[in-house]
């Protein structure tokens, strides 16, 4: 999506919304003035700023209007209601045309507004023929998805991350269990190889963006045809982690050293390692005391240990750059 430079990140000017949603800018202004469809904030120069959620709403509204709905009837519906209306109308159309069947449509829950906008577009939908796609739920991020009740159990959970990291793995693991989807597809822009491999080891399909519509369509069809391959055991990360490389004393010394790096990387990385190591130990202690949640705590321990090991390697790179001598101590 086109972000506004020098203004609030995550917001879009009306021209960007028009380009992304397919709704002309004059129409967006009319919908806002006559029907209260949007309530954009404004810059000091009185330029409208629309949110990611507004972009998705505009996209959904355009599809409904194109299918014959009066904008006055749907303008004030929230995003879940718009999704439900569009889904019901699409289902009714397929039933009337004789193309609806329990195995014909691929139901998808999506995490990521930009991704949802892309999937909801008619251009993308047309890439499906024998197995059309229907979006059952759309969430802004994993936090919203985890706190929401899904309308139904989807065939596929489709999640977009800008970057993959330890917290992403925990969110994916928890979200997959929460929604019950037999297949999970993860799209990402950046992620270290151990994180990507960890997602793959859990039986999820992973692809790096940018991904063309045809490739994404093929990936969704592949996921639909697969048998459920999500692992129920914790991600197999612990074996890659190894023991801690640096003691708390060494990390504290690094954190207190003067640095030539303007962003104070040594201090920040040392503090992160210390926090991850503490959480790793905490998770191991919980694993020993709470048999009911052993699965979760084993997973948390593995993820935090993997993240700790990654940052230890990062600290080594920083130390070599800064000329810092790090003592590796047996803990």
Buried (B, 14 or more C-beta within 10 A) or exposed (E): BEEBEEBEEEBBBBEBBBBBBBBEBEBBEBBBEEBEBBEBEEBEEEBBBBBBBBBBBBBBBBBBBEEEBEBEEBBEBEBEEBBBBBBEBBEEEBEEEEEBEEEEBBBBBBBBBBBBBBBBBEEBBEBBEEBBBBBBBBBBBBEEBBEBEBBEEBBBBBBBBEEBBBBBBBBBBBBBBBBEBBBBBBBBEEBBEBBBBBBEEBBBBBBEEEBEBEEBBEBBBEBBEEEEEBEEEBBEBBEBBEEBBBBBEBBEBBBEEEBEEEEEBBBBBBBBBBBBBEBBBBBBEBBEEEEEEBBBBBBBBBBBBBBBBBBBEBBBEBBEEBEBEBEEEEE
